[in-house]
């Protein structure tokens, strides 16, 4: 076996795993890895960013679009501390990222050199990353790296995907050892991580669904990440069961499916929330039943305590955690849908006619909701623009195959609720972590993953101010990303919570104001984009926005659209969100309450 530097072992293993990109930012603790990447730049491309969180967000989004993991690299001290939020975001949303951090030389452990975390343990960055990854590894010798790379990569993809962390002291990058590169196909080529329940459990689930008069299928983030949409649609069509999604499951099905009702919960749509709380049986696939998707578990808003629940998830810890469960089983969502479909296809007792009144009622909820939200979107050409109109104009102006990213803020609620899911399209968001910046920086990874598809990131002015360096990266790599900045002069979603929880006059530090005068202040994001070398366009009216998007799509380069959006337009709500001990606002839209 030839002698290899530790950094060469790492990069060669990533190449064998077909990792196409390294996203990262230089630093003295990581230059050894960068040197090995330089020699292999014809086999793995290195993308340099200007903020470590952008590297993490880019790697996260790359995996969500392509299902191919990439790696990040950051230096010791503040560089690696800065990437933690992006890696935590990937863990929340089950996204596979291989995070590599540099550390101080082992010869200096416990001596307190520049940037050593030494207060509790020498070079203790492993402990710092542990809460945010599936597992954190530290190689203190180069000969540890071959098996460690193999174990870490397998851990990243096994079961529920998620980020892993490899911490490497500086000397280990440059020291040599005899090593050969493991062949992934030899170790994992025959492995199948999908889980399937016994056939009698599948039959029990099918019996519960066939007995139901008002069944609903709830598709969670596990369906989206597991690409279970086709199998789910086949099952729903066969059994004629309406399908709703969690907010994070948005995108599992497209809106042209008559049985698809949309997302549930705080930012959900009325037909979905109304159907789940009226259902007698729910088949829940790949969901943890979090607060935002369940209206904070408040009985009778999104879910009813009288509903019988069939819960399917790859993580057994999720079963029976937040709701009583009639039948819980550990399985891959897509594989389970296929098994259930095949069992149902040979049954002669489907008796689906009894569900016709339920389907008719569900269809009426869907029709009325579309009519009423459509009226919002068709409002006048006011300035600043109505949020519903902004969402509608973005949808009209972008191709169906676009990748849409929504950052976190008031715009996220509008996008989750009202942006249409179209055939061939993708919708990306930060669900579990609600991390500002994922939409801004994730667009980098999404565009690398799908260079021939339009990438449009809808981001708040607050999130863009935090992570505007992503624009410069897009310029440097000629990425034709479009950022639509939802400019409403503040952290308006938090402003609205202040008003709802503490009173209409209790706004504090949530708008961008001049400290002396109190006047609202707004960044000229179009000028900011131009200053970084991108196109910059200001949109004050819906027609401005439509023209700006059309021009951006034709430009072939990165564009920042500064869209002036109303901060005070009310949104129709069919769900709720509590922050104990303070109850949230009740839904303001319920044309067909349970008592009716």
N, C-alpha and C positions, 0 to 999 in steps of 0.2 A: 504494500500500500504506500502511496506517495505521502510525503509530508505536506500538510496543509496548515495554513494559518486558521485560527478560530473563525475569523471573519469570512474566510473562503468556504469553510464548512457550512456556515449559516447561509450564505448567498447561494451556494451550489444546491443545497437542499431546497431552498425556495424555488430555484429554477426547475429542479426535478418535479416539484409539485405544480408546475405550470403557473406559478405566481407571476403575473405580468408587470406589476408595478411595485415600487417602494415609494411611499409618500412620507416625506419627513423634512426636518430642518437641521442644519448643521450645528455642530458644537464640538468643543475639544474632546468630550468623552465618547464621541461616536465617529470620529474621523477614520478609525481603523476599519469599521464596517463600510464607510463610504469609499475607501480606497479599493476594497474588494469589489464593490458594486461598479466602480469605474472600469475595472478590467473586464467586466461582464456586461457592459452596457448594451451590447448587441443581443443579449438574451433576456435581460430584465431592465426595464426603464426606470430611472429614478426621477421623481417629480419633487422639486424643491418648492416649499411654501414659505409664507412669511409669519405664520402663527401655528404652533404645534397642534392646536385644536383643529385647524383646517385639515391637517394631515389625517387626523382621526376621523373627522366627518367624511372626508373624501373616501377613505378606505371602507368605511361603513356603508356609504351609498353605493360604492362600486359593487360590494357583495350583494346588496339588495337588488340591484339591477341584473347582475350577471350570474350570481350564485358562485362566483369564483373568488376565493379570499385573496386579499393583498396584504402587504405588510407595512408597518410604519417604523420610523426610526427617529429617536430623539436623544439628546445628550443628557448627561447627569445634571442634577440640581433642578433649576427652574424650568428647563426645557421639558423634562419628563413630568414634572409636576403639572405643567400646563396642559398636557395631553389627557390628563385623567378624566376630565369631564366628557370628552369625546369618547373615550373608551367605555366609561360608565354608560353613556347613551347606547353604545352598541350592545352592552350586556342587557340593559333594560329591554331592548327590542330584538334580542336573539340574532344578532348579526356577527358573523365570523370575521375577526380582525386579528392579525398576528402582530403584536406590539413589541418592538425591540427597543430596549433602553440601554444606553451606555452608563457605566459607573466608574468610580475611581479605581486605580490599580489595586490589586489585592495586597501588594507590598505596603500600601498605605492604610489598610484597614485599621480602624480604631485610633488613628493618629490625628483625626480631625482635619484632613486637608480640605482644600477648596471644594465646596459643594458636597461634602459627605453628610448623609443623614446618620448620625452616630449617637443620638441621645439615648436610645434604648437597645440598639444592636448595630454592629458594624455594617456600613454600606446598606442601610436598611430600607432601600426602595422597594424591595419585595413586599414588605408589610404595608407600605403606602398604596400599592396597587391591588393588594389582595381583595378588598371589597368590590372591585370593579371588573374582575375577570373570573373565568371559570377556574383557572389555576395560574399561579405565578411561579416561574422557575428562575433560578440563578446559577449560572455556570461559573465556577471558580477555577476551572482548569479547562484547557482546550479539548482534552480527551473526553470530557463529559458531553460535548456538544452533539456528536452524531446521534446518540440515543435520545438526548434531550429534545432535539429538533423533531425527531420522529414522534416522540410521545406527545409533545406540545401540539403538533399539527393534528394528530389524531384526536386529542382532547377537544380541540377547537370545533371539530365537525361532528363528534359523536353525540347522539341524542339531540337535545336542544342546542343548536349552534350558539356560539358566543366567543368573545375575545379571549385570547390567552396572552401571557406576558412572559418575555424572556429578558432577564437582566444580565448584562455582560460587562464585567470589569474591563478597563482599557487594555490591560496587558493580555487578557485572554483573546482579544481580537487579533493581536499580532503574534502571539506565541504559536509555535507549530507542534503538530502531533501527527502520527501516522493515522490516516483516516480515509475511508472510502465513503462515497455518498450512497445512502440507502435508496433502494428503488421502491417508491411508494406502491407500485403495482404488486410487488412481491409481498408487502406487508398488509396492504388494505384492499387489494384488487378484488378479493372475493368477499369482502365484508358488506353486509346489508344492515344498516342501523334502524331500519323501520321496524316498528313494533305492531303486532297484530293480536287481537283477542281470540280466545277459543270460539269455535263456531256456535256453541250453545249460548254464549253471551251475545253474539251478533243476533241470533234468533230472538233473544229476550228483548233486545233493543228494537228489533223490527216489530215484535208483538205490541210493544208500548206505542209505537208510532201508528200502527194500523188500528189500534183501539181508539186513538185520539180523534176527536171531531174538530179540534182547533190546534193542529200541530204547527210548530215553527222550527226552522233550523237557524241556529245562531252560529255564524262563522267568525272566528276570531283571528288574531294575528298569526296563529299557527297555521291556519289555512293559507294565508297569503304567503308566508315565508316557505311553506311546504308545497306551494304551487298546486293546491288541491282544487282549484276552481273548476276545472273540466269535470273531474269526478263528482264534485258536489253538484254541479248543474245537472248531470245525468241523473243523479239520485233524486234531486228535487223535481225534475220533470217527470220521472217515472211515478213518484209517489204524490205528485201535485201538492207540495208543501212550500209555503212562502219561506223566503230566505231573508234574514237580516244579517248585518255584520256589526261587530264592535267598531268603535272609531278606528282602532288600529287595523281592523280587518278590511277597511275600505279599499276596494280594488280587487277583492277576491272574485266578484262577479261584475259584469257590466250592466248598465242601466237599461239596455234593450231587452233584457230578460224580464218577462212579465211577472215572474214570481219574486224578483228581487225588489225589496222594499227600501234598502238603504241602511245607514248606520243607526244604532240605538244610543241611548244615554244622553249626557248633558248637551252635547253638540249634535245629537241625532235628529232624525226626521220624525214627523208625527206617525206615518203609517208603520214604521218599524217599532217605535215605542208602544204604540197602541196595540199592535199585534202581539208583542211579547208579554205585555201585562194581561192580555186576554186569552193567552194560549193555555190549553190544558196539558200539553206535553211540549217540552223544548229539547231538541237535540243540539247540544252545545259542543262545538268542535274547536279545539285549540284556543281556549280563552282562559284567563285567570280570574275573570269576573271582578275587574278593578272598579274603583269608584266612578271614574268618568264614563265608563260604559254601562253602569248600572244605576245611574242617578244616585250615587252614594248609598247604594243598597236600600234606598227608601222604599218600603212596600207600596205597591200600587202606582208607581210612577213609570218605571221601566219593567219591573218584574213583580209577579204576584206570589205570595207564599203558598198559594193553592196549586201552583203549577208543578207537575211532575217533571223532574230534570234527568236527562241522560247526558252525562258529561264525559267527553273524550279528550284526552290530552296526553302528550308524550311524557309529561312530568307528573308522577303520581302525587307529588306534594300539592298540586292544584286541585285534586279531586276532593270534594266535600269541604273545601276550605272556607268559602264565603256564602254558600247556599246549601241547604239540605239536598242530598242527591239520591234519587231513586235507583239509578244505575250508573256507576262510574267505572271507567275502564281505561287502561293505558294502551294507546295506539296512535299510530300516525294518521292524521286526519284524512288524507287522500286515500290511503290504503283502506281505512275503515269504510269510507264512502263506497269504494269499489266492492268490498265484501258485502256491504249492506245492499247495494244495488243488485248484485248477482243473486243474493238470497231472495230478494223481493221479486226478481224477474221470473222465478220459477214458482212463486206462490199463486194460488188460484183464488185467494180470499182477500184481495186488496180492497174491494168495496169502497171505491173512492167517491162515489156519488154523494155520500153523506157529507162530504166536505164542500159541496158546491155553495151552500149559503155562506160559509166561512170565506171562501175565495172571493165571492162577490162582495162581501163586506170589506175585505182587505183591499180589493181593487178600487172601491169607492174612496177609502181613506187615501190611497195613493193618488187618485185623480184629484181630489180636493186639495191635497197638500201642494201638488204641482201647480195647480191653478192659483192658489194664494201666494206661493213664493214666486211664481212667475210674474204676478202683478207687482211685487216688490222690485223685481229685476227690470221691469219695463217702465219704471218711474222716470220722471222727466230728467233732462240733461243738467241737473243742478251742479253747482260747484261750491264746495267740494263734492266729489261723487259719492253716491249711495253705495255702500259695500256690496249689496246684492247685485247692483248693476256692474260693479267692477268684476265680480266673479263671472257674471254672464258674458261680459265682453272678452275676458281672457279665454273663456271656453269657446266662444264663437271664433276668435281670431287665431287659435292654435290648432294645428293638425291633430286628428284623433290619436295618432301614434306618439304624441308628445309625452315626455317625462315631466310631470308636474311635481315640484317639491314645495311643501308648505312649511315655512319656519314657524316659530311659536309666537303668539300674540293674538290680538283680536281677529286678525285676518284668518288665523288657523280655524277658529270656530266657524267662520263663514265658509271657508273652503271645505271643511269636513262635511258640513251640512248641505252645501248647495253646488259644489263643483261636480259636474257629471262624470261618471266613469264610462269611458268609451272603449270600444273594441280596439285592442292594440295599444292602449294607453297604460301609463303607470302613474301611481300616486304615492309619493314618499313623504313621510312625516316622522317626527320624533314623538313617539307615543308614551312609553313608560316614563321617560325622563323629562319630557317636555323641555328640551334643551334649546335655548336660543342659540342660533348659529348653525344648527344642522342643515337647514335649508340653504343658508348662504354658502357654507363650505361644502356641503354634500353635493351641490351642483357640479363641483369639480370632478368628483369621482363618478357621478352619473354620466357626465359627458365623455369621460375616458372610456367608460364601460359601453356606451352606445354612441359612437362618434357620428353616426348617420341619422340620429333621431334628435328632434328639437328638445332642448332642456330649458324649462322655464321655472324659475324659483320665485315664488311669491313670499316676500319677506317683509317684516316690519321695519320701521325706521330705527327702532331700538336695536334690533338684531343686526341690521346692516352697520350701524355705528360701532357695534362691538367687533365685527368681523370683516370690515370692508377690505382688508388685505387680499381677500379671495379674488377681488376684481383684478388686482395686479397679476396674480398667478394665471388667471384666465388669459390675460393679455400676453404674458410670456409664453404660453403654450398654445396660443391661437385657438382657444376654445370658444365657440359661438354661443355661449350661455346668455340667456336673457334673465336679468333680475328685475322683477316688478316690485318696487319699494312702496309699500302701503304706508304713505306718509300722512299720519294723523297727529303728529306732534306729541308723541308720548307713549307710555306703557299703558295703553287705554284699557286693555283687558284687566289690569290690576286696578286702574282707576274705577272701573265699573264694579269690581268687588268691594272697594272701599265704600262706594256709594250704597251698594246693596247691604253690606254688613253693618255699617256705622252711620249711614245717613247721607242724603244728597249733598250736604255741604261739607263732607269730611274728606274731600280730595286733598292729598298731601304727597308731594314729591313724585307724582306719577305723570306729570306733563312736562314738556320741555319749555321752560320759561326763563326769561331774564330775571335774575335775582332781585334787581332793584325795582324794575317797573312791573313785573308780573306778567308782561306780555309773552304770548307764545312765540317760540323760536323754532324755525325749521331749517334743517340742513338742505342745501341744494344738491341733491344726490346726482342729478344729471351732470352738474359741474364736477362733482367728485369723480364720477366715472370717466369723464373726459380727461381730468387731471392725471388719471392712471393709465390713459391710453385707450380706453374703451369708448364706444359711442355713448352719448348721454342725451336723453330726451325727456322733456317735461310734459306730463299729461294732466290737464286740468278738467277735461270733460270726457265723457264716454267715447265720443268720436276721436278725440285726441289719443286716447288709449288704444283704440282699435287700429288707428293709423300707425302709432308707435310700434305696436307688436308686429304689424305687417312689414314695416320698414326694417325692424330688427331681424326678422326671419330672413329677409333678403340680403342683409348686410354681410353675413358670413363671419362676423366677429362678435366679441362680447359687447353687450349693451346693458346699460342701467336706465330703467324707465322710472322716473320720479312721479308717482301717481298720487294726486292730492285726494284723500278719502275722508269722508265725514267721520268724526269721532263720536257722534251722538245719535246715529241712526239706530232705531230699535230692531232687534232680530226676533223673529218668531221662534219660540222655544217650546219643545215638547218633552224635555227632560229637565233634570235639576242637578245641583251640586251643593252639598253641605260641607261646612268646615266646623265640626263640633267644637264648642257647644252652640254655634250660631247656625241656624237653618238657612239654607239658600232660598232664593226666590222660587216660588211655585211656577210650573209651566204656564205660559200665557196663551197657549193654543191648545184647545181640547174640544173640538166640535162634536165629538161622540164619546162622552165619558162612560165609564164602566156601568154606571147606573142606568144608562139609556137603553 
